[in-house]
């Protein structure tokens, strides 16, 4: 599964800017093709083989066999440790990740630190299902996995929150920030 920085997301907000302030909305309304080419410079390659992350019909397509990481800077950044960052996006896996999977979305600091990595994995899920988890820093697997089995070919709203330098939260189809179901 490809990893994609900050992305796949529709909305990114920062709580300390103002209650629920939207700092970026990415509808992926680009023509079909390589994301770094069709986005007019909004998205750039920051590692892996360039031009693998592609857009088709307004969606980003990711594959576990591709290596490209792409990123887009947030307006008004960099943000301090006192800023809570939120991202929301829809995921729909057409195939299951293998084993412990890998991360596919995250925040990145101005250096090399990956924060609030979102992982997809088949481990510990029922046959034919997968789970999502979250981790911080250079971890290669989720440090916390939501104990809910998810079905392929189904849309799920994912919301992540990054607080300070180490605290990340993941919600799946949340009803509110205080929701503890699927968190």
C-alpha positions in Angstrom: 0.0 0.0 0.0 1.4 3.4 -0.9 1.9 5.9 1.8 0.5 9.3 1.4 1.3 12.3 3.6 -1.5 14.3 5.0 -3.6 13.4 2.2 -6.5 11.5 1.0 -8.0 14.0 3.2 -10.8 16.3 2.5 -10.3 18.7 5.4 -7.4 19.8 7.7 -8.2 22.0 10.7 -6.2 23.5 13.5 -8.0 23.9 16.8 -5.7 26.7 18.2 -6.3 28.9 15.2 -9.9 29.3 16.2 -12.6 26.8 17.2 -12.7 24.4 14.2 -10.8 26.7 11.8 -10.4 25.1 8.4 -6.9 25.6 7.1 -7.1 23.5 4.0 -9.7 21.7 1.9 -8.5 19.2 -0.7 -11.3 17.9 -2.9 -9.0 16.1 -5.4 -10.9 17.6 -8.3 -7.9 17.1 -10.6 -8.0 15.4 -14.0 -7.0 11.8 -14.0 -3.2 11.1 -13.9 -0.2 11.4 -11.7 -1.0 13.5 -8.6 2.2 15.5 -8.7 1.7 16.3 -12.4 -2.0 17.1 -12.4 -2.1 19.1 -9.2 -0.2 22.1 -10.6 2.5 21.9 -7.9 0.1 21.5 -4.9 1.4 18.0 -4.3 5.1 17.1 -4.6 7.1 13.9 -4.3 9.1 13.7 -1.1 10.4 10.1 -1.4 10.0 6.9 -3.5 9.5 6.5 -7.2 7.9 9.6 -8.6 4.5 9.7 -10.4 3.1 6.5 -8.8 0.3 8.2 -6.7 -2.5 8.8 -9.2 -5.9 10.4 -9.3 -8.8 8.7 -11.0 -12.4 10.2 -10.9 -11.6 12.5 -8.1 -10.0 9.9 -5.8 -6.4 9.0 -5.0 -5.5 5.4 -5.8 -3.0 3.7 -3.5 -1.3 0.4 -3.9 0.8 -1.5 -1.3 3.4 -2.2 -4.0 4.1 1.4 -4.9 6.7 3.4 -3.1 5.9 7.1 -3.7 5.3 9.4 -0.8 3.7 12.7 -1.7 3.0 15.8 0.4 1.4 19.2 0.3 2.2 22.0 2.7 -0.4 23.4 5.0 -1.1 27.1 4.6 0.0 29.2 7.6 2.5 26.6 8.8 4.7 25.5 10.4 2.5 24.9 13.4 3.7 24.7 16.9 3.3 21.9 19.4 0.4 23.9 21.0 -1.6 23.5 17.8 -4.0 20.5 17.6 -4.2 19.4 14.0 -7.2 17.4 12.6 -7.6 15.7 9.3 -10.7 14.0 7.9 -10.9 11.8 4.8 -12.8 8.9 3.3 -11.1 5.6 2.8 -12.3 2.7 0.7 -10.0 -0.3 0.3 -10.8 -2.4 -2.8 -8.2 -5.1 -1.7 -7.0 -6.0 1.7 -3.6 -4.9 3.0 -1.2 -7.8 3.6 -0.3 -8.8 7.1 0.7 -5.8 9.3 0.2 -3.5 6.3 1.8 -0.1 6.3 0.9 3.6 6.8 -1.0 5.5 4.1 -1.5 9.0 5.6 0.3 11.2 8.1 1.3 14.7 9.1 5.0 15.6 8.6 6.9 18.2 10.4 9.4 20.6 8.8 12.2 18.0 9.2 11.9 14.3 8.8 9.4 13.5 11.5 6.2 11.7 10.5 3.4 12.3 13.0 0.0 10.7 13.4 0.6 7.9 10.9 -2.6 6.0 9.9 -2.0 2.3 9.2 -4.2 -0.3 7.5 -3.6 -4.0 8.4 -5.1 -7.4 8.1 -3.5 -8.8 11.2 -6.0 -9.6 14.0 -9.0 -8.9 11.7 -11.5 -11.5 10.7 -10.9 -13.2 7.3 -11.7 -10.9 4.5 -11.6 -7.7 6.7 -9.0 -5.2 7.8 -8.4 -2.7 10.7 -7.0 0.8 11.0 -4.4 1.9 13.6 -2.4 4.9 14.5 1.3 5.5 15.4 3.7 8.4 15.9 7.3 9.1 14.7 9.3 6.5 12.9 7.3 3.6 14.0 6.8 0.9 11.4 3.5 -0.4 12.7 0.5 1.0 14.5 1.0 1.5 18.2 -2.8 1.4 18.7 -5.3 -0.4 16.5 -9.1 0.1 16.5 -10.6 -3.2 17.4 -13.3 -3.0 14.7 -13.2 -5.1 11.5 -13.8 -3.1 8.4 -15.1 -4.4 5.0 -13.4 -3.8 1.7 -15.3 -1.8 -0.9 -17.0 0.3 1.8 -16.6 4.0 2.5 -15.4 4.9 6.0 -14.8 8.4 7.3 -11.5 8.6 9.1 -10.7 11.5 11.5 -7.2 11.9 13.0 -6.0 14.4 15.6 -2.4 15.3 16.4 -1.7 17.0 19.7 1.7 18.3 20.8 4.5 16.0 19.7 3.4 12.5 20.7 -0.4 12.3 21.1 -2.4 11.0 18.2 -6.1 9.9 18.0 -7.9 8.0 15.3 -11.7 7.8 14.9 -13.6 5.8 12.3 -17.1 7.1 11.4 -17.2 9.3 14.5 -20.3 11.0 15.7 -18.4 13.6 17.8 -15.0 14.3 19.1 -15.9 12.7 22.4 -17.1 9.5 20.7 -15.2 6.5 22.1 -16.7 4.0 19.6 -14.2 3.0 17.0 -11.4 5.1 18.5 
